[in-house]
Amino acid sequence: MKIITICGSLKFIEEMKSYAEKLELEGNCVLTVIYPTKDKEKYTPEEIHSLQMAHYKKIDISDKIFVVNKNGYIGEAVKAEIEYANSKNKEIIYLENNNIEKEITEIEYGHDFNEIFEVFEDIVYYPTKDNIENILLEYNQNNEKTLYGYFLDKKLVGIIGIMNNIENIEVLHFGIHPEYRGKN
């Protein structure tokens, strides 16, 4: 059983309640925000500070936090909670993983062959290691051909190979790692 603190904007109260219930039903102990009983303007600065400090204490005793970042929204207070959780080495889980490191870069010859093979094996007619090695050599030796990789957290999840000459651009290869097909 993990202890998880829910963090998120109060504009997502219903979503926070729903995910708190879901996480509890999965066997976790979930600590939530205090749901306001009056308008924010009716709280004194001392009351607001007290509620904030109580929430930070919940983060202290948690194994991780769950950030309800609906539509990618993270307000200033939640950003501060995430920074605090980071400073305490807490695991951070996001409802929407828009904080994953994403990179598109040219794949150089010599890149981890097994990683490339996993993506290429379903898009090449005869996917032997020798055939894929020859394709990679061709990209390396032909200045008109370039192989790009799409990486999520340093893992190759997609490739596109293009030929770019003076007259046109042609897509030669396009592939998605099997684990990532059909995902947003």
PyMOL commands that set and color helices and strands:
alter all, ss='L'
color gray80, all
select helices_A, chain A and resi 10-25+40-42+45-61+70-72+76-87+113-120+129-141+178-180
alter helices_A, ss='H'
color red, helices_A
select strands_A, chain A and resi 3-8+29-31+64-68+91-94+102-106+145-152+155-164+169-176
alter strands_A, ss='S'
color yellow, strands_A
deselect
rebuild
show_as cartoon
